Amino acid sequence: MMAKCIQLDMECAAICYASAQLMSLGSEKSKDICEICADICEACAEECSKMETEHCKECAEACKECARTCREMV
């Protein structure tokens, strides 16, 4: 039941970490990776919003905020 949620959580964590690393390096591709990061964070937020647990709802809000921040960068 939560397999897709967990998969997206892991993808979101990985892309957020990669985005932060590229930004800290001043990469010319930072904007590209931030756009992908926002897409994955939005997908994660949508999936987590479907769950009833408090930690999933908190995750959804964090992912929405991350996506907004990433969109501001691109």
PAZAPA-4460 file (N, C-alpha, C; in steps of 0.05 Angstrom, whole numbers, plus 32768, in hexadecimal, padded with zeros to 4 digits):
% residues 74
    n_x    n_y    n_z   ca_x   ca_y   ca_z    c_x    c_y    c_z   seq   type   mol
   8010   7FE8   8000   8000   8000   8000   8011   8019   8000     1      M     A
   8027   8019   800E   8038   8031   8010   8051   802F   7FFF     2      M     A
   8052   801B   7FEE   806A   8016   7FDE   8071   802E   7FCC     3      A     A
   805D   8039   7FBF   8063   8050   7FAD   806B   8068   7FBE     4      K     A
   805F   806C   7FD5   8066   8082   7FE7   8084   807F   7FF0     5      C     A
   808B   8068   7FF8   80A6   8063   8001   80BA   8067   7FEA     6      I     A
   80B4   805D   7FD3   80C5   8061   7FBB   80C9   807E   7FB5     7      Q     A
   80B4   808E   7FB5   80B6   80AA   7FB0   80C5   80B9   7FC6     8      L     A
   80C2   80B0   7FDF   80D1   80BC   7FF5   80EF   80B9   7FF0     9      D     A
   80F7   80A1   7FE8   8113   809B   7FE3   811E   80AB   7FCB    10      M     A
   810D   80AD   7FB6   8115   80BC   7F9F   8118   80DA   7FA6    11      E     A
   8105   80E4   7FB5   8105   8100   7FBD   811E   8106   7FCE    12      C     A
   8125   80F5   7FE1   813D   80F9   7FF1   8156   80F9   7FE0    13      A     A
   8157   80E7   7FCD   816F   80E5   7FBC   8172   80FE   7FAA    14      A     A
   815C   8107   7F9E   815E   811E   7F8C   8163   8137   7F9B    15      I     A
   8157   813A   7FB3   815D   8151   7FC4   817A   8153   7FCB    16      C     A
   8185   813C   7FD3   81A2   813C   7FDA   81B3   8143   7FC2    17      Y     A
   81AD   8137   7FAB   81BC   813D   7F93   81BA   815B   7F8B    18      A     A
   81A2   8166   7F8E   819D   8182   7F87   81AE   8194   7F99    19      S     A
   81AE   818E   7FB3   81BD   819E   7FC6   81DB   819C   7FC0    20      A     A
   81E4   8185   7FB9   8201   8182   7FB2   8208   8192   7F9A    21      Q     A
   81F8   8191   7F85   81FE   81A0   7F6C   81FD   81BE   7F71    22      L     A
   81E9   81C7   7F81   81E8   81E3   7F87   8200   81EC   7F96    23      M     A
   8209   81DC   7FA9   8220   81E4   7FB9   823A   81E5   7FA9    24      S     A
   823A   81D6   7F93   8251   81D7   7F81   824F   81ED   7F6C    25      L     A
   8238   81FB   7F6C   8234   8210   7F58   8231   8205   7F3C    26      G     A
   8225   81ED   7F3A   8222   81E0   7F20   8210   81F0   7F0D    27      S     A
   8217   81F0   7EF4   8207   81FC   7EDF   81ED   81ED   7EDB    28      E     A
   81EC   81D5   7EE5   81D4   81C4   7EE2   81C1   81C5   7EFA    29      K     A
   81C7   81D6   7F0D   81B7   81D8   7F25   8199   81DD   7F1F    30      S     A
   8194   81EF   7F0C   8178   81F5   7F06   816A   81DD   7EFA    31      K     A
   8178   81CE   7EE9   816C   81B6   7EDD   8165   81A1   7EF2    32      D     A
   8178   819D   7F05   8173   8188   7F19   815E   8192   7F2D    33      I     A
   815C   81AC   7F32   8147   81B7   7F43   812B   81B3   7F37    34      C     A
   812A   81B5   7F1D   8110   81B1   7F10   8107   8194   7F13    35      E     A
   811A   8181   7F0F   8113   8165   7F13   810D   8160   7F31    36      I     A
   811C   816C   7F42   8117   8169   7F5F   80FA   8172   7F66    37      C     A
   80F2   8188   7F5B   80D7   8192   7F60   80C2   817F   7F57    38      A     A
   80C6   8173   7F3F   80B3   8160   7F34   80B0   8148   7F47    39      D     A
   80C7   813D   7F50   80C6   8126   7F61   80BB   812D   7F7D    40      I     A
   80C1   8144   7F87   80B6   814D   7FA1   8098   8150   7F9F    41      C     A
   808E   815B   7F89   8071   815D   7F86   8063   8142   7F84    42      E     A
   8070   812F   7F76   8065   8114   7F74   8064   8107   7F90    43      A     A
   8079   810B   7F9F   807B   8100   7FBA   8066   810C   7FCC    44      C     A
   8063   8126   7FCA   804E   8134   7FDA   8032   812A   7FD4    45      A     A
   802D   8126   7FBA   8013   811D   7FB2   800D   8101   7FBD    46      E     A
   8021   80EF   7FBB   801D   80D4   7FC5   801B   80D3   7FE3    47      E     A
   802C   80E2   7FF1   802C   80E2   800E   8012   80EE   8019    48      C     A
   8006   8101   800A   7FED   810D   8012   7FD6   80F9   8013    49      S     A
   7FD9   80E3   8005   7FC4   80CF   8004   7FC4   80BE   801D    50      K     A
   7FDA   80BE   802C   7FDD   80AC   8043   7FD1   80BA   805C    51      M     A
   7FC9   80A9   806F   7FBC   80B3   8087   7FCF   80B9   809E    52      E     A
   7FE7   80AF   809D   7FFA   80B3   80B3   8004   80CF   80B5    53      T     A
   800A   80D7   80CD   8013   80F3   80D2   802E   80F8   80C5    54      E     A
   8040   80E3   80C6   805B   80E8   80BA   8059   80EB   809B    55      H     A
   8045   80DE   808F   8041   80E1   8072   8037   80FD   806C    56      C     A
   8025   8107   807C   801B   8122   8078   8031   8137   807C    57      K     A
   8042   8132   8090   8059   8144   8094   806C   8143   807C    58      E     A
   8071   812B   8072   8082   8127   805B   8076   8136   8043    59      C     A
   805C   8134   803F   804F   8141   8028   8053   8160   802A    60      A     A
   8051   816B   8041   8055   8188   8045   8072   8190   803F    61      E     A
   8084   8180   8049   80A1   8185   8044   80A7   8183   8027    62      A     A
   809C   8170   8019   80A1   816D   7FFC   8095   8184   7FEC    63      C     A
   807D   818D   7FF5   8071   81A4   7FE7   8083   81BD   7FEA    64      K     A
   808D   81C1   8002   809F   81D8   8007   80B9   81D6   7FF7    65      E     A
   80C4   81BE   7FF6   80DC   81B9   7FE6   80D7   81BF   7FC8    66      C     A
   80C0   81B6   7FBE   80B9   81BA   7FA2   80B6   81D8   7F9C    67      A     A
   80AA   81E6   7FAF   80A6   8203   7FAB   80C2   8211   7FAA    68      R     A
   80D3   820A   7FBC   80EE   8216   7FBD   80FD   820F   7FA4    69      T     A
   80FC   81F7   7F9B   8109   81EF   7F82   80FE   81FF   7F6A    70      C     A
   80E4   8202   7F68   80D8   8211   7F52   80E1   822E   7F52    71      R     A
   80E6   8239   7F6A   80EF   8255   7F6C   810C   8257   7F61    72      E     A
   811B   8242   7F62   8137   8242   7F58   8139   8240   7F3A    73      M     A
   8124   8235   7F2D   8125   8232   7F10   8115   8248   7F03    74      V     A
***
